[in-house]
Amino acid sequence: MTVNEMKKIKIRDNLYQYFFIEEDGESPNSIFVCINEENKKALLIDTAYAEFSQKVKKDLAENDIEPEILILSHYHPDHTAGCTVFSGCPIYAGPYYENNYENCKVWRPDLTFVRPTHFIKDGDSLTFGSFHLKFIYAPGHSKCMLMTLINDDVLHAGDLLMFDAEDKPTLPYVSTGGSFKEHIDSLECLKRMDYNSMVVPHGHILNDKEKIKENIDDRVYYLKRVLSSNGTLPLTDCLRNDLPGYANPEFHDTNLIQLMAE
């Protein structure tokens, strides 16, 4: 994996997004870091790929901060492969990670993956310094996906919403083991939640609640059209907007394969 320049973006006091562009020049990926100023420790949400994590670890070390806890939004290679960089750190993930852990070894046999050491259930919470994290089970994109609400303020929405490097909305992706219906349910849950800002691993911070609602409704429209037609409609008939307005239209073919497996 070729790593382009890293951007360190301050989201809130002691909460940062480390933003990367992957080697295709279009796909962003991020690692989010909560810093406990009292003991100079860090909690990371997702680890992306090892090359990305190495850069984050180096930046933390230069600021005398030691990684202490890893939280995985879901067990896909672009969120978990960097765990190898943080040897000895406890790894928290959802209890349904197992199938994706095995899939990761097939999808990316060139990478090494580490099993979680702790499991998070829907409604669990964790306090880390001045941060209170609440976890919400949100399957659909992946069976094991979790959202994280930070201080009732910033919501890490995982891959329920994704964008490209230019903030163009990415077509929803129902991965192996995912579910159209669960994805719709999780998006509807997301729309009802109370928070001030949303962060996503693939994209920039979202602060406009109306824009967020539009993005959620747009994804729900697509997923419902595909589901209700049993995948018989062409992609353009499943979209509320023109096709050029979406990134990763190739996800549609993969989604249809998953729909057949449901």
N, C-alpha and C positions, 0 to 999 in steps of 0.2 A: 504494500500500500504506500503510494507516494503521498506525503503530507504537505499540503500547501501551508502558507503562513497562518499561524494561530492568532486569533483575536481574543483578548480577554475583556469581557463586557461586564460591567457592574450592574447587577439587577436590583439589589438592595444592599444595605450595609452588611458586609461579610458574606454576601451571596453573589457568586460569579458564574457566568457562562463562558466556557472555553469553546470557541466557535472555530470549526475547521471546514474547509472545502475538500472533498475527496478527489481522487486523481482524475475523475471524469470532468472536473471543473464545474459541475452542475449540482452535485449532491452535497448538501451541508450535513455535518454531524457535530454533536455537542456533548460535552461533559459539564455537569453542573456541580458546583462545589460550595458547601456551607462551611464556614470557618468559625471555630470556637476560639475567640481571642484570648480567653483566660488560660487555656493550656496549649495553645498553638497547634491544635489538631484539626483535621479536615474530614468531612463526610462528603463522599462523592455519589452523585446519582448518575448511573451508567458510566461505562469506561471506554466506550467506542472500541477502536482497534489499539493494539499495543503501541504503535508509533504515536498515536494521539496521546495515550496515557503517559508515555514517557515524557512528552513535552509538558504535560500538566504537572507531573511529579517533579520535574526539574524546576518549574516556576514556583511550586510550593516550597521546595527545598531552598531556593534562593531567598525566600521570605521566612525561612526558619519554621515552616509549617509541615507537620508530619501527617500523612494520610492515616486515618484510623478506621473508618467504616465505609463499605461499599454497598450501595443500594442499586439493584437492577430492576428497571421498569419492566423488562421482559427478556427472555433468553433467546436473543437473536445474535448472530456474530458481530454485527455493527454496534451492539450495545454491551457485549460481554467479553469479547476477546482480550480487552485490555486488563482484565482481572489479573493476568499473569504478572503484570508489572508491580502489583501491590501485594507481594508475598506476605502472608501472615495476617492480613486484614480480614476480619469477619465479612462475609458476603451475605446480604439479605436479599431474598427473592420470593416470589409467589410459590405456593406448594405444587403448582401444576407445571413446573419447569422441566420435568424429566424428559418428556418427548422431544422438546426443542433442544435440550442438551444433547440427546442422541442425534437429532437432525443436524445440529451444528457440525458435528464431526464428519457428517456426510457432505454437507453443503461446502464446508471449508476444511478439508483434510490437511491443508497446509498450516492451520492454526491450532493452538492449544487452548482447551477450554477447562475451566475449573468449576467444580460443583459448588453450589451455595452451602453455607454453613448454618444459616438461620432462615426460618420461613416466616413470611408475613401473610396474615389473613386479612380479609376485608374488615375495615374498622380498626385495625391495630394502629398504635401510635408509638412514637419514639421521640424522646427529648435529647437534643444534642446542643449543649451550651444554651444560647438564647433562642434556639430553633425548636419549635414543636412541629413534628411531622405526623400527619395522619394519612393512612394508606387506604385507597379505594380500589377494589377489584373491578377491572374494566376489560373483560374479554371481548374478542371480536377480531381485531387485527391479529392477535395471538391469544391462545388459550390462557397464558400465564401473565397477562399484562396487568400492571398496577399503575394507578395515578397516585401522585403524592401532593398533598396540600400542605404548604409550608406557612406556618404562623397565621392560618386562616386568611392569607393574603395572596400568595403566589401559588398557582397550580401547575405542577408538572404533569402534562397530559399524555406523556408517552407518545406512541405513534397513532393515536386516534385522529390527530390532524398532522399532516406533513406538508412541507413546502420545499421548493428548490432554492438554489442560492440567490435567486432574484425575487424570492417571496411569491412565486407563482404556485397556486395550490396544486398539490400532488393528488393524483387519483387515489381513492382509498385502496388499500392493499389488504386483502383477506388471505393471510399466509396459511401454510400447512397447519392443520389443527385449529384454524380460526373458524369464524362463523359469521355469515351475513346477518342473521337475526341478532346475535349477541353484539355485533359491531353496531347495529342500529340502536339497540337498547343502551349500550354504553355511551353513544353519542347523545342520546336523549337525556341520559343521566347527567352528562357533562353540561348540557344546556341548562339544567335546573340548578347546578351548583353555584355557590356564592364564593367569589374570589375577586381580586382586583386586577391581577395580571396573570396571563398564561404563558408558560414557557414550553417549548417542544424541542426534542432532540434534533429534529430536522427542520430548522427554521429559526427566525428571530422572535424576540419577545412580542406578545400580542397584548395591547392595552385597551383597544377599542372594543367594548362589549358588543356593540351592534355588528361590527365586522366579524367578530368571533361567531356570533349567532348565524350570520350569513354563511360562513364557512361550514359550520356544523350542518345547517339545513341543506346546503349544497351536497355534502357527502351523503346525508340521509336520503336525499332524492335519488342519487345514483344507486345506492345500495338497494333501496326499495324497488326501483325500476328493474334492476337485474333480477332480484329475488322474485318479484311478482310475475315476471315473464319467463321464469325458469331459464334465463340466459339466452332467450331467442332473439331479443332485440339487438340491433347493431349499437355499438358504443355511442354514436352520436345521438341516438334516440333515448339514451339513459342519462344525458347531461342537461343541466339547466342552462348552461352557457356554451359558447362555441368551443369546439375541440382545441383550437390553438391556445385557449386560456388555461389549459391544464398541463402540468408536468407529468411525465411517466405514464402516458396512455397505454403503454405495453403491459401495465399491471392488469388491464382488463382481461387479457387472455389467461393470465395466472388465476385471476379471480374466478373465471368460469370453470377452470379445472377444480378449484376448491369447492365451488358450488355443487358440482357433480358428486363430490365425495361426501357431502353433508347428508 
